[in-house]
Amino acid sequence: MFNNSRNPFANLTPVVKNLLIINIICFIPFLMFDRPESGYTPVSDFFGAFYFNSKKFHPWQPITYMFMHGGWAHIFFNMFALFSFGPIVEYALGSKRFFNLYFLCGLGALALQFAVQAIEVHAVTGHILNPDIRNATDDAAYLAYGQAKALKLYGAYNTGIVGASGAIFGLLIAFGMLYPNLEMMIMFIPVPVKAKYLVPGYVVLELFLGVQQYAGDSVAHFAHIGGALVGFIVIKLWGYGRRNNFY
């Protein structure tokens, strides 16, 4: 049961609390050393996730990228969502299953992002693991495919992914499946919206933005979709999505 104390942190569950602490601690090195405005990002480059054929990829990145964030707004909204939805999902699933769900969604988010990148790289170069691009020392290897395609290739190989958003999207899906009729108030929408409509609508919006690929959009939308997809599959496999099994 939830604590009725006025302390907003009284209802924090163990895993959510520790995830919040770890994310905040991991944000400190970013603030101390990274300078995104000048392109100097040693912490994000080392712990963020890069395309698996990039020289910047390291085996620890599929885990560490979940705890890295690219700015105050990025970490605030992710941690606010974790703080808002995480405890009620952890209460429903239990701490062990919640922990597993969170990391499975984070890994699934990156897996789909990698798959999309692999498709894009193959469409341009004819290879998923392109040795010429991997070992490129200047822009000539990229520009050999034309300027427009060079930008896509350079982005795939040299732009890292950071943030807990994929895992958070998995939690949102779990929340919507566990409490489909719970009404929520959303900014700029004057009436409450049930979770079973709001959460899928948000996923559809992410899919639209991912497909459109608007110029200047640096959000990894397919990672969000990957986290949401894994969240849906895991909750279904655990049986919580069955109406006669969980309310």
C-alpha positions as semicolon CSV with decimal commas, in nm:
position;residue;x (nm);y (nm);z (nm)
1;M;0,000;0,000;0,000
2;F;0,108;0,357;-0,064
3;N;0,212;0,578;0,225
4;N;-0,013;0,879;0,278
5;S;0,274;1,090;0,413
6;R;0,312;1,436;0,262
7;N;0,672;1,352;0,183
8;P;0,673;1,304;-0,201
9;F;0,953;1,048;-0,169
10;A;0,773;0,832;0,088
11;N;0,624;0,606;-0,178
12;L;0,952;0,538;-0,359
13;T;1,007;0,166;-0,409
14;P;1,357;0,016;-0,370
15;V;1,447;-0,033;-0,736
16;V;1,305;0,302;-0,845
17;K;1,492;0,479;-0,566
18;N;1,823;0,317;-0,660
19;L;1,772;0,385;-1,029
20;L;1,709;0,751;-0,953
21;I;2,024;0,771;-0,742
22;I;2,243;0,595;-1,000
23;N;2,117;0,814;-1,285
24;I;2,183;1,131;-1,088
25;I;2,532;1,013;-0,989
26;C;2,613;0,924;-1,350
27;F;2,498;1,268;-1,463
28;I;2,768;1,439;-1,256
29;P;3,065;1,334;-1,480
30;F;2,872;1,462;-1,782
31;L;2,835;1,801;-1,613
32;M;3,200;1,806;-1,511
33;F;3,372;1,696;-1,830
34;D;3,143;1,705;-2,135
35;R;3,099;2,021;-2,340
36;P;2,834;1,933;-2,604
37;E;2,825;2,286;-2,744
38;S;3,188;2,249;-2,853
39;G;3,169;1,882;-2,950
40;Y;3,389;1,769;-2,659
41;T;3,202;1,477;-2,499
42;P;3,451;1,221;-2,358
43;V;3,211;1,081;-2,099
44;S;2,921;1,039;-2,342
45;D;3,155;0,894;-2,605
46;F;3,286;0,633;-2,362
47;F;2,961;0,532;-2,192
48;G;2,699;0,617;-2,454
49;A;2,601;0,352;-2,709
50;F;2,741;0,359;-3,062
51;Y;2,654;0,150;-3,367
52;F;2,806;-0,196;-3,317
53;N;3,037;-0,157;-3,620
54;S;3,172;0,178;-3,503
55;K;3,520;0,206;-3,354
56;K;3,356;0,393;-3,068
57;F;3,147;0,091;-2,968
58;H;3,246;-0,090;-2,647
59;P;3,081;-0,401;-2,496
60;W;2,969;-0,221;-2,178
61;Q;2,773;0,046;-2,364
62;P;2,441;-0,144;-2,393
63;I;2,417;-0,115;-2,014
64;T;2,591;0,215;-1,940
65;Y;2,406;0,415;-2,204
66;M;2,087;0,384;-1,997
67;F;2,243;0,589;-1,718
68;M;2,385;0,869;-1,933
69;H;2,192;1,183;-2,024
70;G;2,267;1,470;-2,258
71;G;2,141;1,764;-2,054
72;W;1,922;1,889;-1,773
73;A;1,595;1,862;-1,965
74;H;1,680;1,509;-2,079
75;I;1,747;1,372;-1,731
76;F;1,465;1,571;-1,570
77;F;1,188;1,433;-1,791
78;N;1,320;1,077;-1,779
79;M;1,358;1,081;-1,400
80;F;1,023;1,252;-1,357
81;A;0,857;0,973;-1,557
82;L;1,046;0,709;-1,356
83;F;0,943;0,881;-1,032
84;S;0,579;0,909;-1,145
85;F;0,513;0,569;-1,300
86;G;0,791;0,347;-1,164
87;P;0,668;0,291;-0,807
88;I;0,318;0,180;-0,903
89;V;0,458;-0,063;-1,161
90;E;0,713;-0,196;-0,912
91;Y;0,437;-0,246;-0,653
92;A;0,239;-0,445;-0,909
93;L;0,523;-0,661;-1,042
94;G;0,751;-0,687;-0,742
95;S;1,105;-0,550;-0,728
96;K;1,277;-0,842;-0,904
97;R;1,046;-0,845;-1,203
98;F;1,046;-0,466;-1,221
99;F;1,427;-0,468;-1,228
100;N;1,425;-0,727;-1,507
101;L;1,162;-0,535;-1,703
102;Y;1,354;-0,209;-1,683
103;F;1,679;-0,353;-1,816
104;L;1,514;-0,574;-2,077
105;C;1,335;-0,268;-2,215
106;G;1,659;-0,070;-2,217
107;L;1,837;-0,348;-2,406
108;G;1,544;-0,391;-2,644
109;A;1,545;-0,021;-2,715
110;L;1,908;-0,031;-2,822
111;A;1,857;-0,351;-3,021
112;L;1,588;-0,193;-3,238
113;Q;1,795;0,123;-3,280
114;F;2,090;-0,090;-3,394
115;A;1,865;-0,281;-3,634
116;V;1,739;0,040;-3,792
117;Q;2,094;0,172;-3,821
118;A;2,209;-0,156;-3,978
119;I;1,932;-0,132;-4,238
120;E;2,029;0,228;-4,318
121;V;2,400;0,143;-4,344
122;H;2,325;-0,158;-4,567
123;A;2,101;0,051;-4,790
124;V;2,385;0,296;-4,852
125;T;2,694;0,074;-4,858
126;G;2,560;-0,277;-4,925
127;H;2,715;-0,399;-4,599
128;I;2,609;-0,401;-4,234
129;L;2,971;-0,429;-4,116
130;N;3,147;-0,192;-4,354
131;P;3,526;-0,203;-4,299
132;D;3,592;0,112;-4,504
133;I;3,361;0,322;-4,290
134;R;3,472;0,160;-3,966
135;N;3,838;0,238;-4,040
136;A;3,777;0,578;-4,197
137;T;4,035;0,839;-4,094
138;D;3,881;1,133;-4,279
139;D;3,558;1,236;-4,452
140;A;3,657;1,089;-4,790
141;A;3,525;0,742;-4,706
142;Y;3,184;0,889;-4,622
143;L;3,171;1,134;-4,913
144;A;3,236;0,848;-5,159
145;Y;2,864;0,769;-5,121
146;G;2,749;1,123;-5,192
147;Q;2,699;1,413;-4,955
148;A;2,345;1,331;-4,843
149;K;2,426;0,965;-4,773
150;A;2,757;1,065;-4,615
151;L;2,571;1,259;-4,347
152;K;2,354;0,955;-4,266
153;L;2,657;0,726;-4,249
154;Y;2,857;0,967;-4,037
155;G;2,567;1,002;-3,798
156;A;2,524;0,624;-3,765
157;Y;2,892;0,565;-3,689
158;N;2,976;0,871;-3,482
159;T;2,659;0,974;-3,296
160;G;2,605;0,802;-2,965
161;I;2,276;0,720;-2,794
162;V;2,227;0,811;-2,430
163;G;1,938;0,807;-2,187
164;A;1,689;0,594;-2,000
165;S;1,407;0,678;-2,241
166;G;1,384;0,330;-2,394
167;A;1,348;0,169;-2,052
168;I;1,101;0,440;-1,948
169;F;0,885;0,371;-2,254
170;G;0,874;0,006;-2,154
171;L;0,752;0,109;-1,809
172;L;0,484;0,331;-1,965
173;I;0,358;0,039;-2,170
174;A;0,355;-0,180;-1,859
175;F;0,165;0,089;-1,671
176;G;-0,091;0,117;-1,950
177;M;-0,142;-0,260;-1,959
178;L;-0,167;-0,296;-1,582
179;Y;-0,396;0,003;-1,529
180;P;-0,568;0,063;-1,865
181;N;-0,864;0,255;-1,727
182;L;-0,671;0,484;-1,497
183;E;-0,739;0,842;-1,607
184;M;-0,449;1,084;-1,645
185;M;-0,428;1,459;-1,692
186;I;-0,196;1,573;-1,968
187;M;-0,060;1,920;-2,029
188;F;-0,260;2,118;-2,289
189;I;-0,542;1,857;-2,281
190;P;-0,826;1,988;-2,061
191;V;-0,990;1,648;-1,999
192;P;-0,855;1,328;-1,838
193;V;-0,743;1,055;-2,078
194;K;-0,739;0,683;-1,995
195;A;-0,399;0,515;-1,999
196;K;-0,513;0,260;-2,259
197;Y;-0,558;0,547;-2,508
198;L;-0,276;0,776;-2,400
199;V;0,013;0,529;-2,395
200;P;-0,052;0,373;-2,741
201;G;-0,106;0,722;-2,881
202;Y;0,235;0,827;-2,754
203;V;0,396;0,520;-2,916
204;V;0,226;0,593;-3,250
205;L;0,359;0,950;-3,231
206;E;0,712;0,819;-3,174
207;L;0,676;0,582;-3,471
208;F;0,561;0,871;-3,691
209;L;0,853;1,091;-3,585
210;G;1,099;0,806;-3,633
211;V;0,980;0,736;-3,987
212;Q;0,966;1,103;-4,085
213;Q;1,320;1,178;-3,958
214;Y;1,281;1,554;-3,942
215;A;1,597;1,760;-3,988
216;G;1,753;1,860;-3,658
217;D;1,567;1,592;-3,462
218;S;1,830;1,424;-3,245
219;V;1,589;1,195;-3,058
220;A;1,631;0,819;-3,108
221;H;1,261;0,752;-3,168
222;F;1,312;0,389;-3,271
223;A;1,487;0,324;-2,939
224;H;1,170;0,444;-2,767
225;I;0,963;0,211;-2,983
226;G;1,200;-0,078;-2,909
227;G;1,162;-0,025;-2,535
228;A;0,785;-0,006;-2,569
229;L;0,774;-0,324;-2,780
230;V;0,980;-0,523;-2,531
231;G;0,767;-0,391;-2,245
232;F;0,453;-0,512;-2,421
233;I;0,599;-0,856;-2,496
234;V;0,734;-0,909;-2,144
235;I;0,410;-0,809;-1,971
236;K;0,217;-1,041;-2,205
237;L;0,458;-1,329;-2,141
238;W;0,427;-1,279;-1,766
239;G;0,051;-1,294;-1,800
240;Y;-0,032;-0,955;-1,654
241;G;-0,207;-0,845;-1,969
242;R;-0,479;-1,108;-1,934
243;R;-0,803;-0,962;-1,806
244;N;-0,882;-1,269;-1,595
245;N;-0,540;-1,271;-1,433
246;F;-0,474;-0,915;-1,324
247;Y;-0,683;-0,604;-1,267
